């Protein structure tokens, strides 16, 4: 399961649901520090980076 969100609350929900991929998107209310604190496995510049991440090639715009 993959969960993508733009707030730390979205990330926390994904972690609690047991998602293997939990990505924060920098276009929302919260940033990298809040995403990491909530347990994000990835941080994306834009949701447009999600397809590449799901294919396993999502290095651009990503931090872990």
Predicted model as a PDB file, atoms N, CA, C, CB and O in Angstrom, pLDDT in the B-factor column:
MODEL        1                                                                  
ATOM      1  N   UNK A   1       0.842  -1.165   0.000  1.00 93.00           N  
ATOM      2  CA  UNK A   1       0.000   0.000   0.000  1.00 93.00           C  
ATOM      3  C   UNK A   1       0.893   1.236   0.000  1.00 93.00           C  
ATOM      4  CB  UNK A   1      -0.961  -0.006   1.213  1.00 93.00           C  
ATOM      5  O   UNK A   1       1.936   1.256   0.654  1.00 93.00           O  
ATOM      6  N   UNK A   2       0.486   2.250  -0.724  1.00 95.00           N  
ATOM      7  CA  UNK A   2       1.191   3.529  -0.764  1.00 95.00           C  
ATOM      8  C   UNK A   2       0.242   4.628  -0.305  1.00 95.00           C  
ATOM      9  CB  UNK A   2       1.738   3.827  -2.194  1.00 95.00           C  
ATOM     10  O   UNK A   2      -0.935   4.642  -0.667  1.00 95.00           O  
ATOM     11  N   UNK A   3       0.769   5.544   0.492  1.00 97.00           N  
ATOM     12  CA  UNK A   3      -0.006   6.700   0.947  1.00 97.00           C  
ATOM     13  C   UNK A   3       0.810   7.943   0.623  1.00 97.00           C  
ATOM     14  CB  UNK A   3      -0.341   6.615   2.491  1.00 97.00           C  
ATOM     15  O   UNK A   3       2.008   8.005   0.902  1.00 97.00           O  
ATOM     16  N   UNK A   4       0.153   8.923   0.035  1.00 97.00           N  
ATOM     17  CA  UNK A   4       0.789  10.189  -0.317  1.00 97.00           C  
ATOM     18  C   UNK A   4      -0.055  11.308   0.257  1.00 97.00           C  
ATOM     19  CB  UNK A   4       0.954  10.342  -1.866  1.00 97.00           C  
ATOM     20  O   UNK A   4      -1.281  11.285   0.148  1.00 97.00           O  
ATOM     21  N   UNK A   5       0.592  12.287   0.868  1.00 97.00           N  
ATOM     22  CA  UNK A   5      -0.158  13.391   1.440  1.00 97.00           C  
ATOM     23  C   UNK A   5       0.689  14.640   1.542  1.00 97.00           C  
ATOM     24  CB  UNK A   5      -0.691  13.017   2.801  1.00 97.00           C  
ATOM     25  O   UNK A   5       1.903  14.608   1.342  1.00 97.00           O  
ATOM     26  N   UNK A   6       0.022  15.749   1.860  1.00 96.00           N  
ATOM     27  CA  UNK A   6       0.742  17.013   1.952  1.00 96.00           C  
ATOM     28  C   UNK A   6       0.739  17.602   3.358  1.00 96.00           C  
ATOM     29  CB  UNK A   6       0.149  18.003   0.994  1.00 96.00           C  
ATOM     30  O   UNK A   6       1.088  18.767   3.547  1.00 96.00           O  
ATOM     31  N   UNK A   7       0.345  16.794   4.347  1.00 97.00           N  
ATOM     32  CA  UNK A   7       0.457  17.215   5.741  1.00 97.00           C  
ATOM     33  C   UNK A   7       1.055  16.072   6.557  1.00 97.00           C  
ATOM     34  CB  UNK A   7      -0.931  17.639   6.312  1.00 97.00           C  
ATOM     35  O   UNK A   7       1.028  14.912   6.147  1.00 97.00           O  
ATOM     36  N   UNK A   8       1.590  16.425   7.708  1.00 97.00           N  
ATOM     37  CA  UNK A   8       2.146  15.394   8.586  1.00 97.00           C  
ATOM     38  C   UNK A   8       1.055  14.450   9.074  1.00 97.00           C  
ATOM     39  CB  UNK A   8       2.863  16.035   9.783  1.00 97.00           C  
ATOM     40  O   UNK A   8       1.336  13.295   9.393  1.00 97.00           O  
ATOM     41  N   UNK A   9      -0.182  14.925   9.135  1.00 97.00           N  
ATOM     42  CA  UNK A   9      -1.305  14.070   9.556  1.00 97.00           C  
ATOM     43  C   UNK A   9      -1.561  12.972   8.525  1.00 97.00           C  
ATOM     44  CB  UNK A   9      -2.587  14.916   9.760  1.00 97.00           C  
ATOM     45  O   UNK A   9      -1.874  11.837   8.884  1.00 97.00           O  
ATOM     46  N   UNK A  10      -1.426  13.313   7.254  1.00 97.00           N  
ATOM     47  CA  UNK A  10      -1.562  12.312   6.186  1.00 97.00           C  
ATOM     48  C   UNK A  10      -0.480  11.242   6.336  1.00 97.00           C  
ATOM     49  CB  UNK A  10      -1.470  12.984   4.782  1.00 97.00           C  
ATOM     50  O   UNK A  10      -0.741  10.047   6.196  1.00 97.00           O  
ATOM     51  N   UNK A  11       0.736  11.697   6.622  1.00 98.00           N  
ATOM     52  CA  UNK A  11       1.858  10.775   6.770  1.00 98.00           C  
ATOM     53  C   UNK A  11       1.636   9.857   7.960  1.00 98.00           C  
ATOM     54  CB  UNK A  11       3.177  11.546   6.931  1.00 98.00           C  
ATOM     55  O   UNK A  11       1.830   8.645   7.857  1.00 98.00           O  
ATOM     56  N   UNK A  12       1.238  10.414   9.063  1.00 98.00           N  
ATOM     57  CA  UNK A  12       0.970   9.621  10.261  1.00 98.00           C  
ATOM     58  C   UNK A  12      -0.120   8.590  10.001  1.00 98.00           C  
ATOM     59  CB  UNK A  12       0.568  10.529  11.425  1.00 98.00           C  
ATOM     60  O   UNK A  12      -0.018   7.456  10.470  1.00 98.00           O  
ATOM     61  N   UNK A  13      -1.139   8.956   9.277  1.00 98.00           N  
ATOM     62  CA  UNK A  13      -2.207   8.010   8.931  1.00 98.00           C  
ATOM     63  C   UNK A  13      -1.666   6.851   8.108  1.00 98.00           C  
ATOM     64  CB  UNK A  13      -3.326   8.720   8.159  1.00 98.00           C  
ATOM     65  O   UNK A  13      -2.031   5.698   8.339  1.00 98.00           O  
ATOM     66  N   UNK A  14      -0.799   7.153   7.152  1.00 98.00           N  
ATOM     67  CA  UNK A  14      -0.198   6.110   6.329  1.00 98.00           C  
ATOM     68  C   UNK A  14       0.666   5.163   7.142  1.00 98.00           C  
ATOM     69  CB  UNK A  14       0.624   6.728   5.227  1.00 98.00           C  
ATOM     70  O   UNK A  14       0.613   3.947   6.960  1.00 98.00           O  
ATOM     71  N   UNK A  15       1.460   5.727   8.039  1.00 98.00           N  
ATOM     72  CA  UNK A  15       2.309   4.904   8.908  1.00 98.00           C  
ATOM     73  C   UNK A  15       1.446   3.999   9.777  1.00 98.00           C  
ATOM     74  CB  UNK A  15       3.217   5.795   9.794  1.00 98.00           C  
ATOM     75  O   UNK A  15       1.711   2.802   9.895  1.00 98.00           O  
ATOM     76  N   UNK A  16       0.422   4.569  10.380  1.00 98.00           N  
ATOM     77  CA  UNK A  16      -0.466   3.787  11.256  1.00 98.00           C  
ATOM     78  C   UNK A  16      -1.229   2.707  10.496  1.00 98.00           C  
ATOM     79  CB  UNK A  16      -1.457   4.710  11.954  1.00 98.00           C  
ATOM     80  O   UNK A  16      -1.593   1.677  11.064  1.00 98.00           O  
ATOM     81  N   UNK A  17      -1.467   2.948   9.211  1.00 98.00           N  
ATOM     82  CA  UNK A  17      -2.167   1.956   8.388  1.00 98.00           C  
ATOM     83  C   UNK A  17      -1.225   0.847   7.915  1.00 98.00           C  
ATOM     84  CB  UNK A  17      -2.816   2.637   7.179  1.00 98.00           C  
ATOM     85  O   UNK A  17      -1.670  -0.156   7.358  1.00 98.00           O  
ATOM     86  N   UNK A  18       0.069   1.033   8.139  1.00 98.00           N  
ATOM     87  CA  UNK A  18       1.033   0.012   7.743  1.00 98.00           C  
ATOM     88  C   UNK A  18       1.490   0.096   6.302  1.00 98.00           C  
ATOM     89  CB  UNK A  18       0.458  -1.317   7.980  1.00 98.00           C  
ATOM     90  O   UNK A  18       1.970  -0.893   5.746  1.00 98.00           O  
ATOM     91  N   UNK A  19       1.349   1.261   5.688  1.00 97.00           N  
ATOM     92  CA  UNK A  19       1.766   1.426   4.295  1.00 97.00           C  
ATOM     93  C   UNK A  19       3.275   1.252   4.168  1.00 97.00           C  
ATOM     94  CB  UNK A  19       1.339   2.807   3.760  1.00 97.00           C  
ATOM     95  O   UNK A  19       4.034   1.711   5.021  1.00 97.00           O  
ATOM     96  N   UNK A  20       3.698   0.598   3.115  1.00 95.00           N  
ATOM     97  CA  UNK A  20       5.115   0.399   2.868  1.00 95.00           C  
ATOM     98  C   UNK A  20       5.788   1.625   2.287  1.00 95.00           C  
ATOM     99  CB  UNK A  20       5.313  -0.759   1.952  1.00 95.00           C  
ATOM    100  O   UNK A  20       6.988   1.822   2.476  1.00 95.00           O  
ATOM    101  N   UNK A  21       5.038   2.441   1.590  1.00 97.00           N  
ATOM    102  CA  UNK A  21       5.526   3.691   1.015  1.00 97.00           C  
ATOM    103  C   UNK A  21       4.636   4.804   1.540  1.00 97.00           C  
ATOM    104  CB  UNK A  21       5.529   3.651  -0.559  1.00 97.00           C  
ATOM    105  O   UNK A  21       3.424   4.800   1.325  1.00 97.00           O  
ATOM    106  N   UNK A  22       5.242   5.748   2.225  1.00 97.00           N  
ATOM    107  CA  UNK A  22       4.507   6.887   2.770  1.00 97.00           C  
ATOM    108  C   UNK A  22       5.260   8.142   2.348  1.00 97.00           C  
ATOM    109  CB  UNK A  22       4.359   6.796   4.345  1.00 97.00           C  
ATOM    110  O   UNK A  22       6.333   8.439   2.874  1.00 97.00           O  
ATOM    111  N   UNK A  23       4.697   8.868   1.406  1.00 97.00           N  
ATOM    112  CA  UNK A  23       5.390  10.018   0.818  1.00 97.00           C  
ATOM    113  C   UNK A  23       4.695  11.327   1.157  1.00 97.00           C  
ATOM    114  CB  UNK A  23       5.483   9.861  -0.693  1.00 97.00           C  
ATOM    115  O   UNK A  23       3.476  11.455   1.050  1.00 97.00           O  
ATOM    116  N   UNK A  24       5.498  12.289   1.566  1.00 97.00           N  
ATOM    117  CA  UNK A  24       5.011  13.646   1.752  1.00 97.00           C  
ATOM    118  C   UNK A  24       5.287  14.450   0.506  1.00 97.00           C  
ATOM    119  CB  UNK A  24       5.659  14.306   2.977  1.00 97.00           C  
ATOM    120  O   UNK A  24       6.308  14.260  -0.155  1.00 97.00           O  
ATOM    121  N   UNK A  25       4.377  15.347   0.185  1.00 97.00           N  
ATOM    122  CA  UNK A  25       4.527  16.201  -0.998  1.00 97.00           C  
ATOM    123  C   UNK A  25       4.680  17.642  -0.524  1.00 97.00           C  
ATOM    124  CB  UNK A  25       3.301  16.054  -1.975  1.00 97.00           C  
ATOM    125  O   UNK A  25       3.849  18.152   0.227  1.00 97.00           O  
ATOM    126  N   UNK A  26       5.738  18.282  -0.968  1.00 96.00           N  
ATOM    127  CA  UNK A  26       6.098  19.627  -0.492  1.00 96.00           C  
ATOM    128  C   UNK A  26       5.137  20.732  -0.922  1.00 96.00           C  
ATOM    129  CB  UNK A  26       7.466  19.970  -0.974  1.00 96.00           C  
ATOM    130  O   UNK A  26       5.374  21.896  -0.599  1.00 96.00           O  
ATOM    131  N   UNK A  27       4.093  20.419  -1.619  1.00 93.00           N  
ATOM    132  CA  UNK A  27       3.164  21.453  -2.091  1.00 93.00           C  
ATOM    133  C   UNK A  27       2.098  21.796  -1.060  1.00 93.00           C  
ATOM    134  CB  UNK A  27       2.498  21.005  -3.374  1.00 93.00           C  
ATOM    135  O   UNK A  27       1.248  22.648  -1.321  1.00 93.00           O  
ATOM    136  N   UNK A  28       2.121  21.164   0.084  1.00 86.00           N  
ATOM    137  CA  UNK A  28       1.074  21.369   1.080  1.00 86.00           C  
ATOM    138  C   UNK A  28       1.512  22.217   2.257  1.00 86.00           C  
ATOM    139  CB  UNK A  28       0.593  20.055   1.579  1.00 86.00           C  
ATOM    140  O   UNK A  28       2.455  23.004   2.176  1.00 86.00           O  
ATOM    141  N   UNK A  29       0.800  22.030   3.347  1.00 88.00           N  
ATOM    142  CA  UNK A  29       0.976  22.852   4.532  1.00 88.00           C  
ATOM    143  C   UNK A  29       2.245  22.537   5.315  1.00 88.00           C  
ATOM    144  CB  UNK A  29      -0.202  22.692   5.422  1.00 88.00           C  
ATOM    145  O   UNK A  29       2.751  23.401   6.031  1.00 88.00           O  
ATOM    146  N   UNK A  30       2.768  21.328   5.196  1.00 92.00           N  
ATOM    147  CA  UNK A  30       3.912  20.925   6.000  1.00 92.00           C  
ATOM    148  C   UNK A  30       5.120  20.624   5.132  1.00 92.00           C  
ATOM    149  CB  UNK A  30       3.564  19.715   6.843  1.00 92.00           C  
ATOM    150  O   UNK A  30       4.989  20.353   3.938  1.00 92.00           O  
ATOM    151  N   UNK A  31       6.289  20.673   5.738  1.00 92.00           N  
ATOM    152  CA  UNK A  31       7.524  20.477   5.002  1.00 92.00           C  
ATOM    153  C   UNK A  31       8.287  19.240   5.427  1.00 92.00           C  
ATOM    154  CB  UNK A  31       8.392  21.666   5.157  1.00 92.00           C  
ATOM    155  O   UNK A  31       7.784  18.396   6.168  1.00 92.00           O  
ATOM    156  N   UNK A  32       9.512  19.155   4.940  1.00 96.00           N  
ATOM    157  CA  UNK A  32      10.352  17.971   5.126  1.00 96.00           C  
ATOM    158  C   UNK A  32      10.489  17.544   6.585  1.00 96.00           C  
ATOM    159  CB  UNK A  32      11.715  18.228   4.557  1.00 96.00           C  
ATOM    160  O   UNK A  32      10.322  16.368   6.909  1.00 96.00           O  
ATOM    161  N   UNK A  33      10.787  18.483   7.451  1.00 97.00           N  
ATOM    162  CA  UNK A  33      11.014  18.142   8.856  1.00 97.00           C  
ATOM    163  C   UNK A  33       9.773  17.499   9.477  1.00 97.00           C  
ATOM    164  CB  UNK A  33      11.411  19.395   9.649  1.00 97.00           C  
ATOM    165  O   UNK A  33       9.879  16.492  10.178  1.00 97.00           O  
ATOM    166  N   UNK A  34       8.615  18.072   9.224  1.00 97.00           N  
ATOM    167  CA  UNK A  34       7.366  17.514   9.757  1.00 97.00           C  
ATOM    168  C   UNK A  34       7.061  16.152   9.135  1.00 97.00           C  
ATOM    169  CB  UNK A  34       6.196  18.481   9.503  1.00 97.00           C  
ATOM    170  O   UNK A  34       6.588  15.248   9.823  1.00 97.00           O  
ATOM    171  N   UNK A  35       7.328  16.004   7.844  1.00 98.00           N  
ATOM    172  CA  UNK A  35       7.103  14.708   7.188  1.00 98.00           C  
ATOM    173  C   UNK A  35       7.993  13.633   7.794  1.00 98.00           C  
ATOM    174  CB  UNK A  35       7.362  14.814   5.674  1.00 98.00           C  
ATOM    175  O   UNK A  35       7.529  12.534   8.100  1.00 98.00           O  
ATOM    176  N   UNK A  36       9.270  13.951   7.966  1.00 97.00           N  
ATOM    177  CA  UNK A  36      10.210  12.969   8.524  1.00 97.00           C  
ATOM    178  C   UNK A  36       9.828  12.609   9.958  1.00 97.00           C  
ATOM    179  CB  UNK A  36      11.654  13.515   8.481  1.00 97.00           C  
ATOM    180  O   UNK A  36       9.876  11.440  10.339  1.00 97.00           O  
ATOM    181  N   UNK A  37       9.451  13.606  10.747  1.00 98.00           N  
ATOM    182  CA  UNK A  37       9.058  13.353  12.135  1.00 98.00           C  
ATOM    183  C   UNK A  37       7.832  12.444  12.216  1.00 98.00           C  
ATOM    184  CB  UNK A  37       8.775  14.673  12.854  1.00 98.00           C  
ATOM    185  O   UNK A  37       7.683  11.670  13.161  1.00 98.00           O  
ATOM    186  N   UNK A  38       6.960  12.546  11.217  1.00 98.00           N  
ATOM    187  CA  UNK A  38       5.747  11.724  11.188  1.00 98.00           C  
ATOM    188  C   UNK A  38       6.007  10.324  10.629  1.00 98.00           C  
ATOM    189  CB  UNK A  38       4.673  12.413  10.361  1.00 98.00           C  
ATOM    190  O   UNK A  38       5.151   9.448  10.742  1.00 98.00           O  
ATOM    191  N   UNK A  39       7.195  10.103  10.019  1.00 98.00           N  
ATOM    192  CA  UNK A  39       7.547   8.774   9.533  1.00 98.00           C  
ATOM    193  C   UNK A  39       7.549   8.587   8.030  1.00 98.00           C  
ATOM    194  CB  UNK A  39       6.635   7.812  10.106  1.00 98.00           C  
ATOM    195  O   UNK A  39       7.505   7.453   7.552  1.00 98.00           O  
ATOM    196  N   UNK A  40       7.598   9.678   7.269  1.00 98.00           N  
ATOM    197  CA  UNK A  40       7.612   9.558   5.806  1.00 98.00           C  
ATOM    198  C   UNK A  40       8.814   8.757   5.328  1.00 98.00           C  
ATOM    199  CB  UNK A  40       7.620  10.943   5.157  1.00 98.00           C  
ATOM    200  O   UNK A  40       9.924   8.921   5.835  1.00 98.00           O  
ATOM    201  N   UNK A  41       8.585   7.897   4.357  1.00 97.00           N  
ATOM    202  CA  UNK A  41       9.679   7.151   3.740  1.00 97.00           C  
ATOM    203  C   UNK A  41      10.280   7.932   2.575  1.00 97.00           C  
ATOM    204  CB  UNK A  41       9.188   5.778   3.261  1.00 97.00           C  
ATOM    205  O   UNK A  41      11.418   7.681   2.179  1.00 97.00           O  
ATOM    206  N   UNK A  42       9.521   8.876   2.028  1.00 97.00           N  
ATOM    207  CA  UNK A  42       9.962   9.684   0.896  1.00 97.00           C  
ATOM    208  C   UNK A  42       9.345  11.075   1.013  1.00 97.00           C  
ATOM    209  CB  UNK A  42       9.573   9.015  -0.458  1.00 97.00           C  
ATOM    210  O   UNK A  42       8.284  11.253   1.612  1.00 97.00           O  
ATOM    211  N   UNK A  43      10.027  12.051   0.432  1.00 97.00           N  
ATOM    212  CA  UNK A  43       9.486  13.404   0.310  1.00 97.00           C  
ATOM    213  C   UNK A  43       9.646  13.810  -1.149  1.00 97.00           C  
ATOM    214  CB  UNK A  43      10.215  14.425   1.284  1.00 97.00           C  
ATOM    215  O   UNK A  43      10.741  13.738  -1.707  1.00 97.00           O  
ATOM    216  N   UNK A  44       8.556  14.233  -1.755  1.00 96.00           N  
ATOM    217  CA  UNK A  44       8.537  14.596  -3.178  1.00 96.00           C  
ATOM    218  C   UNK A  44       8.315  16.093  -3.347  1.00 96.00           C  
ATOM    219  CB  UNK A  44       7.440  13.811  -3.926  1.00 96.00           C  
ATOM    220  O   UNK A  44       7.618  16.721  -2.551  1.00 96.00           O  
ATOM    221  N   UNK A  45       8.913  16.657  -4.390  1.00 96.00           N  
ATOM    222  CA  UNK A  45       8.666  18.057  -4.719  1.00 96.00           C  
ATOM    223  C   UNK A  45       7.236  18.261  -5.197  1.00 96.00           C  
ATOM    224  CB  UNK A  45       9.650  18.537  -5.786  1.00 96.00           C  
ATOM    225  O   UNK A  45       6.619  19.291  -4.924  1.00 96.00           O  
ATOM    226  N   UNK A  46       6.719  17.275  -5.907  1.00 95.00           N  
ATOM    227  CA  UNK A  46       5.394  17.365  -6.514  1.00 95.00           C  
ATOM    228  C   UNK A  46       4.801  15.963  -6.634  1.00 95.00           C  
ATOM    229  CB  UNK A  46       5.463  18.059  -7.908  1.00 95.00           C  
ATOM    230  O   UNK A  46       5.533  14.976  -6.710  1.00 95.00           O  
ATOM    231  N   UNK A  47       3.507  15.885  -6.650  1.00 93.00           N  
ATOM    232  CA  UNK A  47       2.849  14.594  -6.860  1.00 93.00           C  
ATOM    233  C   UNK A  47       3.179  14.033  -8.243  1.00 93.00           C  
ATOM    234  CB  UNK A  47       1.325  14.735  -6.696  1.00 93.00           C  
ATOM    235  O   UNK A  47       3.002  12.840  -8.491  1.00 93.00           O  
ATOM    236  N   UNK A  48       3.657  14.890  -9.135  1.00 95.00           N  
ATOM    237  CA  UNK A  48       4.065  14.430 -10.463  1.00 95.00           C  
ATOM    238  C   UNK A  48       5.228  13.440 -10.386  1.00 95.00           C  
ATOM    239  CB  UNK A  48       4.455  15.621 -11.335  1.00 95.00           C  
ATOM    240  O   UNK A  48       5.452  12.688 -11.335  1.00 95.00           O  
ATOM    241  N   UNK A  49       5.964  13.425  -9.288  1.00 94.00           N  
ATOM    242  CA  UNK A  49       7.055  12.483  -9.113  1.00 94.00           C  
ATOM    243  C   UNK A  49       6.615  11.108  -8.640  1.00 94.00           C  
ATOM    244  CB  UNK A  49       8.031  13.037  -8.153  1.00 94.00           C  
ATOM    245  O   UNK A  49       7.430  10.187  -8.586  1.00 94.00           O  
ATOM    246  N   UNK A  50       5.359  10.953  -8.301  1.00 94.00           N  
ATOM    247  CA  UNK A  50       4.868   9.681  -7.774  1.00 94.00           C  
ATOM    248  C   UNK A  50       4.961   8.523  -8.758  1.00 94.00           C  
ATOM    249  CB  UNK A  50       3.454   9.837  -7.342  1.00 94.00           C  
ATOM    250  O   UNK A  50       5.404   7.446  -8.357  1.00 94.00           O  
ATOM    251  N   UNK A  51       4.571   8.676 -10.018  1.00 94.00           N  
ATOM    252  CA  UNK A  51       4.674   7.532 -10.936  1.00 94.00           C  
ATOM    253  C   UNK A  51       6.089   6.960 -11.028  1.00 94.00           C  
ATOM    254  CB  UNK A  51       4.213   7.943 -12.318  1.00 94.00           C  
ATOM    255  O   UNK A  51       6.264   5.742 -11.025  1.00 94.00           O  
ATOM    256  N   UNK A  52       7.088   7.822 -11.107  1.00 93.00           N  
ATOM    257  CA  UNK A  52       8.467   7.338 -11.178  1.00 93.00           C  
ATOM    258  C   UNK A  52       8.861   6.629  -9.887  1.00 93.00           C  
ATOM    259  CB  UNK A  52       9.429   8.501 -11.458  1.00 93.00           C  
ATOM    260  O   UNK A  52       9.558   5.615  -9.926  1.00 93.00           O  
ATOM    261  N   UNK A  53       8.429   7.146  -8.763  1.00 94.00           N  
ATOM    262  CA  UNK A  53       8.714   6.513  -7.482  1.00 94.00           C  
ATOM    263  C   UNK A  53       8.100   5.121  -7.418  1.00 94.00           C  
ATOM    264  CB  UNK A  53       8.193   7.377  -6.330  1.00 94.00           C  
ATOM    265  O   UNK A  53       8.741   4.177  -6.958  1.00 94.00           O  
ATOM    266  N   UNK A  54       6.873   4.994  -7.872  1.00 93.00           N  
ATOM    267  CA  UNK A  54       6.197   3.693  -7.854  1.00 93.00           C  
ATOM    268  C   UNK A  54       6.838   2.701  -8.816  1.00 93.00           C  
ATOM    269  CB  UNK A  54       4.727   3.864  -8.201  1.00 93.00           C  
ATOM    270  O   UNK A  54       6.801   1.492  -8.585  1.00 93.00           O  
ATOM    271  N   UNK A  55       7.422   3.211  -9.892  1.00 91.00           N  
ATOM    272  CA  UNK A  55       8.136   2.344 -10.840  1.00 91.00           C  
ATOM    273  C   UNK A  55       9.529   1.990 -10.344  1.00 91.00           C  
ATOM    274  CB  UNK A  55       8.234   3.019 -12.204  1.00 91.00           C  
ATOM    275  O   UNK A  55      10.203   1.146 -10.934  1.00 91.00           O  
ATOM    276  N   UNK A  56       9.965   2.629  -9.266  1.00 87.00           N  
ATOM    277  CA  UNK A  56      11.277   2.345  -8.709  1.00 87.00           C  
ATOM    278  C   UNK A  56      12.368   3.262  -9.200  1.00 87.00           C  
ATOM    279  CB  UNK A  56      11.648   0.959  -9.010  1.00 87.00           C  
ATOM    280  O   UNK A  56      13.542   3.034  -8.908  1.00 87.00           O  
ATOM    281  N   UNK A  57      12.012   4.293  -9.937  1.00 62.00           N  
ATOM    282  CA  UNK A  57      13.024   5.210 -10.451  1.00 62.00           C  
ATOM    283  C   UNK A  57      12.836   6.620  -9.960  1.00 62.00           C  
ATOM    284  CB  UNK A  57      13.014   5.202 -11.941  1.00 62.00           C  
ATOM    285  O   UNK A  57      13.254   7.570 -10.623  1.00 62.00           O  
ATOM    286  N   UNK A  58      12.219   6.774  -8.816  1.00 55.00           N  
ATOM    287  CA  UNK A  58      11.870   8.115  -8.341  1.00 55.00           C  
ATOM    288  C   UNK A  58      12.953   8.811  -7.569  1.00 55.00           C  
ATOM    289  CB  UNK A  58      10.676   8.043  -7.500  1.00 55.00           C  
ATOM    290  O   UNK A  58      12.711   9.257  -6.447  1.00 55.00           O  
ATOM    291  N   UNK A  59      14.140   8.922  -8.124  1.00 51.00           N  
ATOM    292  CA  UNK A  59      15.235   9.575  -7.429  1.00 51.00           C  
ATOM    293  C   UNK A  59      15.124  11.108  -7.492  1.00 51.00           C  
ATOM    294  CB  UNK A  59      16.561   9.122  -8.020  1.00 51.00           C  
ATOM    295  O   UNK A  59      15.471  11.784  -6.523  1.00 51.00           O  
ATOM    296  N   UNK A  60      14.659  11.652  -8.587  1.00 44.00           N  
ATOM    297  CA  UNK A  60      14.604  13.104  -8.734  1.00 44.00           C  
ATOM    298  C   UNK A  60      13.534  13.688  -7.825  1.00 44.00           C  
ATOM    299  CB  UNK A  60      14.332  13.491 -10.196  1.00 44.00           C  
ATOM    300  O   UNK A  60      12.409  13.192  -7.771  1.00 44.00           O  
ATOM    301  N   UNK A  61      13.897  14.747  -7.113  1.00 48.00           N  
ATOM    302  CA  UNK A  61      12.952  15.417  -6.249  1.00 48.00           C  
ATOM    303  C   UNK A  61      12.603  14.643  -5.007  1.00 48.00           C  
ATOM    304  CB  UNK A  61      11.730  15.708  -6.992  1.00 48.00           C  
ATOM    305  O   UNK A  61      11.563  14.886  -4.396  1.00 48.00           O  
ATOM    306  N   UNK A  62      13.443  13.723  -4.626  1.00 49.00           N  
ATOM    307  CA  UNK A  62      13.121  12.830  -3.519  1.00 49.00           C  
ATOM    308  C   UNK A  62      14.216  12.862  -2.474  1.00 49.00           C  
ATOM    309  CB  UNK A  62      12.911  11.402  -4.018  1.00 49.00           C  
ATOM    310  O   UNK A  62      15.403  12.892  -2.799  1.00 49.00           O  
ATOM    311  N   UNK A  63      13.811  12.856  -1.232  1.00 53.00           N  
ATOM    312  CA  UNK A  63      14.736  12.632  -0.147  1.00 53.00           C  
ATOM    313  C   UNK A  63      14.139  11.600   0.770  1.00 53.00           C  
ATOM    314  CB  UNK A  63      15.052  13.934   0.609  1.00 53.00           C  
ATOM    315  O   UNK A  63      12.919  11.444   0.830  1.00 53.00           O  
ATOM    316  N   UNK A  64      14.984  10.899   1.480  1.00 49.00           N  
ATOM    317  CA  UNK A  64      14.471   9.921   2.444  1.00 49.00           C  
ATOM    318  C   UNK A  64      15.025  10.199   3.801  1.00 49.00           C  
ATOM    319  CB  UNK A  64      14.808   8.499   2.024  1.00 49.00           C  
ATOM    320  O   UNK A  64      14.712   9.485   4.754  1.00 49.00           O  
TER     321      UNK A  64                                                      
ENDMDL                                                                          
END                                                                             
